[in-house]
């Protein structure tokens, strides 16, 4: 199932579903269906954690000892009830799953055909990168690395991208690619063999994100000398459970990346919600998120995340709950209160909203906003005509952001280009800030995550209302201004 949200049709976005294995659709035979769960222990994993799960009628799928948590599956309806009697378990719940939401309405709007495929450079079309680098002036100050005489690059900082993978052979990314890891298990689909090094991008999203950070070819990233590591948590279809993402955060931290980008967003129901009369909460998911983020920050990693694309005021808890019930209520879900956007609103994360090409007063139509926004960055939109009318026929894809696209995938419907694509979303805004964080680390390797975040906010260009505001946070992030301070 592909979840669609009317207000953000036409985007390549991130949404969530609550129940792993069901994709927010009701199983035909719930009693026989295996469900996935997240279990968070009080502190570290006990030595007998496998026995605890087995005796409750489940099986451990993934253990994350660094976080004192694990992923399990069971076909027993009383699995959680049995676990509730174990005092060593802090929380357990059905596992959240994050999904890519793709628009396939190619007939709406007109594909961009005036960007020549054989152009030597696409810099004239990169309004977003031009703006935050001051027309490339920041490259004279710091690129994130040094190109050697033999064409190799000495990387002064590395950004880890937790996403759909990467086209590691893309000519604009190859020199900056440093490896990565796959967290999608075997059997999710026919292509998934469980190879830990299979980070091939089946969707395109991760390759586009990576290009915004560190492309160095026809398109340029924020830091064309930065190193890139890819952590794949999405298959060609379906979602990425919390445990996969949390494990990827741990691995990236162990690999000593300087920055993690997560163009991922969703919602956890912290308090009780019901599904067909049964009570649930996402407390264990939230614990794993917080522990994973704490692990990263304590490993001196700056974490950047997308604010989400539901056009919601994240301060308005009633509006967020209404959105969840309106979107998923027909499936038997009923949310009451305390639904929180993750990971962007959690401590230690730079939460990024999306600015656009044509306005200094309005953010992109789809972008979430609120007091939890730290900064904005160019994520693009469909232009001012569409913003005023919301008529899909008036979308102008020139206002989206151009970056790398897998060389082996068909052109994305917004243009006729191969190997490059025009996309928009907070997914496209976050990597601009991750690239800025990486370049700052290259220039100031001694900076802590708090110092990196502080400089990004202090050097942001003030847009919208003067000072901190719920749309742009501290303003639109700028690597040129950050390096010039």
N, C-alpha and C positions, 0 to 999 in steps of 0.2 A: 504493500500500500504506500502511496505517495501522499503525504499530508499537504494540502493546499490551504493557504490563507489568502483570502480575497484581496486584502490591502497590499499584499506584496507579490502578487503575480508578476511574472516577468523577471524574477531574480534567481540567482543561484544562491540559496540561503541555507541556514541551519535551523532545523526545528527539533522538537523532541517528542518521543513517545515514552509512556511510563512503563509498560510491561515488556521486558525482553522476551523475544520469542513470539509475541503476538502482533507487534507492529501497530498496536492500538486497535486491532480488530478482535472480535470475540472468538475464541477457539470453539470449534464445533463440539469438541468433547473435552471440557476443561479438566475433568477428573483424570483423564489419561495423558494430558499434555504436560510435558516437562517444562518447568518454569525456571528462570535464572534468578538468583538472589545475591545480594551483597551482604556480607557479614563483617561487622567491625567489632573486634575484641576490645577489652578495656585498655590494653596497652599493646604488648607484643603478642605475636601468635604463640599459643601454647604448644608444647611438644606434641600433644595428642590432637591437634586440630582436625586432622583427617578422620580420626576415630569419632570425634564429636559430630562431624557432619554425616558420617556413614551411619552412626547409630540413630540419627534423626531421619534417616531415609534419603539422604542426599549423596552427592558426589562432588568433590572439589574439582573445579575447572582451572582455577588460577589462584595461586597464593602470592600475596604481596607482603612479605615479612617486614619490609621497611616501613609499612604503613599499618601493620597489625590488622590486616584485612584480607578478605578473599572473595572469590566468586564461586558459587556453587550452583548445582541444579538438582531438582527433585520433582517427582510426579506425585508427591504426597501433598494433599490439601492441608494437612496439619503440620507441615514441615516447620513453619514459623512458630507455631504453638509449642512444639517440642523443644525448639531452640530457646524459647523464652525462659525455660527453667534452668538455663545454664548461667550462673552468676558471672562467669568470665566473659560473656558476650555483652557488649554495650548496646548494640543495635543490630537489627537485621530486617531487611525488607526486599520486596521485589525490585529487581535492578532496573534503573533508568537506561534508556537507549537514545542516543542522539543521531538524527538522520539528516542527510542532505536533501533539500527540497528543490527539485529542478523544474523549471518552466520549460514545457515542450511546445508552447503556443507560438510556433515559428511564423504563423500566418499574420500575427498581430505586429504592427510596426513594420518598418522597412529595413532589411539588412544593410549594413554599411558596405558600400562597394567602391568608395572613392579613396581607400587607402591601398596604394599599390603593393602587391605581394612582393615584387622584386626590388623594393626600395632598399637602399643601403642602410638606412636608419629610420626608425619610427619615432625618434625623439620629438619631432614636431607635433605628434599626436598624443604625447604623454603630458597632458596638462597637469595631471596630479603630481607627478614626480618633479616636473618643472617648478611647481609652486613651492613644494616643501624643501627643495634644494636651492631655491633662488636661481632658477634657470641654469642649474648645474654648477653654480659658484661653490657649493659646499664640497664638490669633488676636489677642488684645489686645496682644501683644508684637510680632508680626511675621507678616504673611501672604504676603510675597513680592512685594507690589505695592500700588499705591494706586488706588482707584476715583475717577475724575474726575467732575465735575458732569454731563458729557454721557453718562456710562455707560461710557466707555472706561476702559481700565486702563493705568496706567504700571507696567510690569513691572521690578522691581528685580533679578530673576534669571530665567534661562531654563533649562528642562530639555529635553533632546533624548531622544526615545523611539524606540529602534530596535526595530521590532516589525512588526505586521501592518497598520499604517496607523492612521487615525483617522476618526471621523465628525466632520468639522470644523464641521458645522452643529448638532451636539448642543447644546441650550439651556444645558446645564451647563458646556460647554467652549468655546463660540464666542467669548466675550470674551477668553479667554486663549490662543487659537490664533494662532500667528504664522507658520504656513507649514511647509514641509518639502520633502522630495524622495523620489522613487521610484527604487529600484535594481533593480526586477524588469524584465528585458528583454522585448521584444515576443515574442509567440509561445508563451509558457509555457502559456497557455490562451487561449481566444477573447477574453477581456476585456482581455488585456494587449497594449497597442498601443505600448509603449515610451515613453509620455508621462512625462517626468521629474517632472511635477507631479501625477501621478495617485497620490494617497496615500489613496484611499478604502479603508476597512477592510472587507475581504471576510469576515473571520473573527470579529471582535468583541474579540479578545484585546487589541489595541493600544488600543482605546477604553476598555476596562475599566482597563487600566494607567494611561492618561492621567488618568482620573477620580480614581484614588487619589492622584495627584500634585497636581492643580490644578483639580478640579471646583469650581464655585461656583454651586450651584443647589439642586435638591432634595437632592442629595448634596454633600458637601464633601470636598475633598482636603486633604492635609497643608498645602499652601500655596495657598489659593484665590485668591491674587493673583499666583502664578507664571505666567510665560509657558511655553508648550508648543510645541515643534517636533517634527514627526513625520517619521521616516525609515523608509520602508516597504521591508522586505526579504523579505516573504512574499507569495506569491500566494494565491488562494483555496484551492488545494491544492498539495501538494508542499513542497519545502524551500528553505532559504536557504543557498547555498554560502558558505564562509568569505570569499571575495573580495567578495561583495556586502556582507556585514556589515562587513568591514574598510574598504571604500570609504565606507560610511555613517558609520563612526567618524571618518574623515578629514574628510568633509563637515561633520558636526556640529561638529567642532573648528574648521573654517574659518568656520563660521557664528557662532562665538564663544558657543556655549551654555556655561553654567556647570557643568552636570551632564549625564551621559549615563546613561540607564537601559537595561539589557539584561536583560530577563526571558527569557534564552536560556541554555541549558546543554547540554553534550555532552561527548564524550570523544575525545581524540586519542591514538592509539597511537604514542607517541614512538619506541619501539624497534620492531623488526621484528614484523609479524604476517603471516599468510599467507591468501591467498584462492585456493582451488582449487590450492594448491601453489605459487603465485607469491608472492614476498615484497614487502611494502609497508611504508611507515611514513608518519606524518603530520607529518614534520619541517617541511616547507614551510608547511603550515597553521599550525603552532605559531609559526614565525618571523613569519608575517604577523600573527597574533594579537598577539604581543609587540611588534612594531614599531608596530602600530596603537594599542595601549594606551599605549606610550611617546609616540607622537605626541600623543595626547589629553592625557596628564598634562603634557607639556612645553608644551602650549597652555593650561595652567591649567584643565583640565577634570577634575572629579571623576567617576570611573567607578564605577557600582554594578551588580552582577550577582546573579542568582539562583543559589543553591547547587545546585539540582537536586532532583529528586523521586523518586529511586530508593531512598530509605531506606538509603543506603549510608554506611558509615564511610569517608570519603575518605582516612583515614590507612592503611587496610588495603588495600594494593595487591593482595593476593591476592583479596580480596572483590570489588574492582572488576574485576579480570581475569575472575574467575568469572562475575560478572554479565554481562559482555560476551559470553563464550563460551556461557553458558546462553541468552542472549537472541538471539544472532545466529549461533551455531555451525551451526544447521541450514542456513544459507545458504552454508556452505563457508568461513566465517571462523574463524580460529584465532588468538587473542591469547595472547601469551606473558608479557609483563610491561610495566611502565612505561606504563600507560594513565592519562592525566591528565584531570581534569574541567576544562573551559574554558568561559567565560573566568574564572569566579569565583576559581579558585585561582591565577591568574597575578598577578605583581607589579603594584601600582598599582591594584588593584580592591578595592572593599569587597564582600566576599562575605557574602550574607545567607541565613540559615536562616529557617524559618517557625515562629513561635509560634502558639498557638491561644487560644481564648476561655476555656477551662475549666480550664487547668492552669498552674501556675507552675513545675512540675518537669519536665514533658514537652513536647517540641516536637511539631509536627504529625506524624502517622504516616508521611507520605511523605517528609519532609524529609531531605536528606543532612546529614551532620554531620562534625565532625572539627576538628583544630587550625587548619585554614584558615578556619574561620568567624570573621568579625569581629564581627558582631552578628546578632541575630534581629529580626524584625518580624512583626506579625500577618498571617498568610497564610490563616488559617482551616483548618478540617477538617470532618469529618462528625460531630463530637460524641463524648462519652465512651463511649456505648454501642457505637458502631461501632468505636472504638479498642480496646475490650476484646474484641469478638467478630469483627471484620472481616466481618461479615455485611452484605452490600449492602442488605438489606431494612431494616437498622437505621440507615441514614444519615439524619442530620437536617441538612438544608441550611440551617437557620437559623444554623448555626455557621460558615458560609462568609462571605465578605466581599462587601458590596454596593457596586457602583460603576456607572458609566455603561456603556451597551451601545448599539450603533448603532441609531438610530431606525428604520432601514429593514430590519433583520433580524428574523426571528421570535424570540419569547422563548426564552432559553436554558432547557433542560429543568428546571433546578432551581427555577423559579418560573413564575408566569403573568404576570410583569411585562413590559411593553414599555419599551424605552429604558433599562432598568436590569437588572442580573443579579447573581446570587450565584455567585461562583467561589471556588476555593481553589487553593493551590499556592505554591511559592517565587516563582512569577511574580507573585503578588499581594503577597508580602512585600517584594521588592526595591524596587518603586516607592514604598513608604512611606519607605524610607531615602533614595531619590533625592529625594523631596519634602523630607525633613528637610535634606538637603545643600543643596537649592536655597534653602530659607528661611534657613539659616545664611549662605549667600553673600549673600542680600539684606541680612541684618543686619551682615555682616562682609565686604564686597566685597574687602577686602585679603587674605583668607585664601587660602592655597595649598591644593591638593588634600590634601596631607599634614596640614595644620592642620584642614581640614574633617573628615577621617577621624578624627583624634585627638579632636576635640571630640565627635563622634558616639559614639565608644567610651567616652570618659571620662564622658559624661552618660547612658549607657545604664542602665536599671534592672536591677540584678543579679537574675537568675532562676536557678533550678537550683542547682547547687553554688556555694558562695561563691567569688567571683572568676572568672577566666577559665575557661571549661569548653567541651568540644567540642560541646555542644548549642546553647547561646545565645551563644557567644563571650564578648564583654564584657557581654552582657545584651540586654534588649529596648530598642531605640532609642526615644528620646523627644524630640520637638522642644521640648516644654515645658521639660524639664530642661536641654536644650542652650541654650535662650534665657535660662534663669534663672541660669546659672552666672556 
